[in-house]
Amino acid sequence: MEEENREMAPTLQEWKVLYEEALHFKQIAPWNWMWDTDIFGVQNPSDGEISYCCILGRNGEFFGLAVYLGTEGLECYLKTSEGRIDAEGNDILHLKRCLLVSFGDRSYLQKPDLEIIRNLGLKFRGRFSWPLFRSYRPGYFPWYLTKAEVVFLTLCLEQTREVALRFKEDCRLLESPDGKSYLIRIRDENLKWQDSWYEPKPLTKIVMMAKTIDLARINNIVRSSKRLRQVWEVDFFYAPAYIAEKGKRPYFPIVFLFVDNYSFFILNTYISSPEKYRIEFHEQLLKTFENTKIIPEEIWVRKEELRVYLEPIAEKLGFKVQIVKKLKAIDEARKGMIEYFGRRR
């Protein structure tokens, strides 16, 4: 593990170049003439993925650059800007897939950040002066950059300066010719950067949580269960506290809840990780049927991902799946869980 971490760690020279680009970016202060809605893309030369740059600071409270990674990152940005995140009951911290450079006070930096600055011989004073670099991944705690992330963020800062200065001279630079495309900076085989217009591909979410449905197990549930006119509420969400294991990136556990809609009785609860939750959800769903020996008339969910996943099982077991805006029983149980975590902290 330690050898793997060393291979992923940026070199001091790579950090040096990143800090230089960040300071050049800060020096031109593009937030003085650009808004966070002035989005453009940069293609990563290493894997071809297109990420989307968003300059922060026009409101004078938070200065920096957010690089939303791929279509998934862009969708998160769009949902946030359009106010659709809260409607799904999610915390934006848990959904971000981006790289962030910000300029703040020294108090926001951690020991590893200060060690790099000291090793580079850099000095900063005053408010909004200290560069801070962080990586955001869905379900994980904001963390230090890997080698690949340092290299790509350096390119993004470089191209952001280029685009921002051009935008200052021509405010129509980022206007989409068709209303769907984004200006993308792409490096050609001669290592020269060129403009291109690109329409992001629709985000394809992986909703298959198990490779196959165990028909023998399903048939056994049918034989041993009663069919009752019940409604169950089913959901999963991130816990309000993170787990930190030695040598690993801290993550926010994902909580599964299965609750009876009428009595608010919790039928099953389980805690998983961002990497395993899809498979483990499948197992916990079947265990809920097996332990209660009940097949409800309906299961209510509020996530499209859950609806798509539950439909094949619903067809086998003979219950309906319905998407609703509110899950009162789930929200009540979740409220109690948040209060519990709050007391423990």
N, C-alpha and C positions, 0 to 999 in steps of 0.2 A: 504493500500500500504506500509506504513512504517513497519507494522508487517511482511509483506511478505519479505521486504528487509532485515529485521533482521534475518529471518529464512535462507535466502540465504547467509548471511554474514559469512565469515570464523571466527573462534575463534582465539584469540591471540595465543593459543597453536598450532593451525594448521598453522598459519603464521610462527611461530617459526621454526617448522619442515621444512617448505618449504624453508625458508632462509638458514637453515643449509644444506639442500641438494644442494641448488644452490651454496653455497660456497664450498662444497666438489667437486662439478662438476667443478667449476672454478679452483680449486686447481690442479686438474689433467690435465687441459688444453688439452682436447682431440683433439682440432682443430690443434694441432701441428702434428698429424699423421693421421687425418681423414678429408675427403672432404665432402662437402654438398651433394654429390651423394651417400655416404655410408648410405643408408636408411635401417632402421629396424623398426619393429612394437612392440607395447605394447598393450595388451588387457586390457580394463578397467574392473576391477572385478565387478563394480556396474551394468553395463548394457551389457557387452560382446562386445562392439564396439571396433574395432581395429583401433588404430591411429599410425601414422608413424613419427618417430623421425629423425630429420635432424640437425646435428651439424654445427654451423656457426662459421667462423673465420679464415679459412685457408689463406684467402687473407690478414689478418692482419688489416682489417678495421672495422669489426663488429663481436663481440663475443657473442655467446649464443646458445640456443637450440630452434628450432621450432618443435612443435608437431602438425602435420596435422591430423585433426580429421576425422576419417572414410574414406570411399572411395571418398567422395566429396572433402575432404581436400587433399587426395593423388592426385586426378585428377588435382586439381589446381596447386599443386607442379610440376607435370609432364608437364602440359601445359606451366608453367613458364620456366622450365628448357629447354624445347624444342622450346621456342620462339613462342608458339601458342596463347598467350594471346592477343598480339597486333593485330593479324590478325582478331580477333573477335571484335575489337574496344572497349575492356573493360579495365578498370583500375584494376590492380592486388589488390590494396587496397580494392576494393569492392567485390572481389571474395574469399578472404582468409577465410578459416574456420580452425583456428589453435589457439594454445596457444603458447605464446612466452615469453621466459626469455632471457634478454639481459643484458650486463654489459657495462655501459657507464658513462657519467659525471652526476654530481648532477643536472645540469640544465634541464635534461630530465625528472626528477621526478616531480610529482604534490604533492599538499598538503596532500592528503590521503596517498600517498606512504611514505612521510616523517614522518607522524604521526605514522604509523606502525613501522617504523625503530626506532623512538624515544621511543615508548612504549616497544619495544623489547630490548632497551639498546644497539643497534648496532651502530658501527661507521665505516665509510668508508672514504678513502682519495685517491686522485689521479684519473687519467684517467682510464676508463674501470674498475672501482671499485664498482660502485653503481648498485646493482641488480634492474631490472625493469621487472615487470610481466604484461602482457596484454593479453586480449582475443580478437580474431578477428572473426567476423561473417559476412557473405555476406550482404552487404548493410548497415552495422552499423559501427559507429565510434569505433576505438580501445578502449577497456574499461577495468575496473578493474575486477579482478577475482571473481567469485562466490565461495561459499563453496565447491561445487562439483569439480569445476575447480582447486582449490587449492589442494584438496586431490589427484586428478588424476595427476596433473603436478608434485607433489612431488614423486609419484610412477615412473613417466617417468624419472625424474632426477636420481632417484636411479638406475633404470634399465639401463639407458644410461651409467652411470659410469661402471656398470658391463660389458656391451657389449663393451664399448670403450677400457677397459683394456684388455679384451680378444682379441679384434681386434688388439691391439698393438703387441700381441704375435703371432697372426695368421691372416695375412692380407687377407686370403681366407675365413674368418669366414662368411662373408655376401654374398658369391657367391651363387647364386640361383642354385639348382640342375637341374631345368628344364627351367631356363631363364624367368620364370613368377612369381615364388613364392618369398616371403620375409621372412626373419627370424623374428619370432614373439615370444615375451616373454609372457608367459601365467602363471597365478597363479592357482595352483590346489587347491583341497579341503583341503589339509593340509597346505595351505598358503605358499607353496614352488613354486618358479618360475622355469619354464621349457622352453626349446627351442622347437619351432615348426615351420614348414614351411607352408605358407599359400598363396594361390593365391587370390587376391582381387576380390570380385564379381563385375560385371559390374555395373556402376552407373546408376540407374534408376531415370530419372528426371520426376517430375510431370509437365506435360504440359497441363493438363486439367484445363482451367481457368473458366469454368462454369459447373455446374452439368448437365444441359440440354440445348439444343438449343430451344429457344422460336419460334416454327414454325409459330404461328400466327403473330408474329412480323416480322419474315423473309418474310412471304407471303405479308405482308403489304408493306415492302421495295420493293419487286419485282413489286407490282402493281403501286407504286407511283414514281418509279425511272426510269430514262433514262439510256440506255446502251450506253456508249460512248467509243470510242477507246482511252482510257486514260490509263496511267500507274501511279499507286500510289506507293510511297515508305513508308513503315511502319517500325518503330523501337521503341525500348525503351532503355533507358540508365540511368546511375546514374548522377544526377546533381553534379556540381563541389563544391557545398556548402552543409553543413549538417544542420539539424534542431535539436535543443536541447530543449526538453520540461522538465519542472521541475519534478524531481523524476524518469525520464526515461532515458534510454540509447539513446544518440544522433544517428540519422540515416541520411543516404543520400537519399533524395527523388528520386524516379524513374520518369523520364520524358517520356511520350508517345508523339510521333510525327507522324502525317499523312500528307504527303506532295505530291503535284502533281509533277511528274517527269519532265514535260515539262516546266511549268511556274514557278516552285519552290514556288508556292503558298501554304501556310500552311493551310491545311484543318481542322486540329484539333490539339490541344495540351492539355495535362493534366498532373498534378503532383500527384503521388501516393506514398505509403510507401512500404517497402519491404514485409510487411505482407499482404497487401491488393491488390497489383498490379495485380495479376492474374485475380481476379474477376472483378476489375475495368477496366482492359484492355478490357475485353469482352464487358462491357457496353459502353465504349468510342468508340469501333469499330462500334457497331450498331448505335450509335448516329451520327457518321460520315456519314454513309450511309443515315440516316434519314434527317440530316441537309442539305446535298449537293443534295440529291435526284438523286444521280448518282451511277451507278454500273460500275466500270472501267473494262477494258478488262483484265488487269493484276495487281497484287500487288507484288512488289519486297520486299524481306526481306534478311537479311544476317545471321539470327540466325535460327538454326534448330528447336529450341523450337517454334518459331513463325510459321514456315512452317507447323509443325505438328498440331499446334492449328488451323491455318487458313483453312486447307484442308476441314474439314467438312462444314464450312460456305461457302467456295468457291464452293463446290459441290451444295449447295442449291441455291446460288445466281448466279452461272454460270460465275465465273471469274477464271483465272489461278493464281497460286502462284509460284513464281520463286525465287530461292536463287541466289544472286549475291554477288560478292566480295565488290563492292563499291556502296554506295547510295549517289550520288552527291548532290541531293536536301536535303536529311537529314543532310549530313555533313555540308552543307552551313548554314542551320538553326541552327545546333548545335554549330557551330563556333560563330554565333552571340549571342547565349545564353551564352556561356562561357565568351565572352567579356562583356556581361551585368553583369553577376555575379562578374566578376573581378572588374568592376567599382564600384559595390556596396560595395565590401570589402575594 
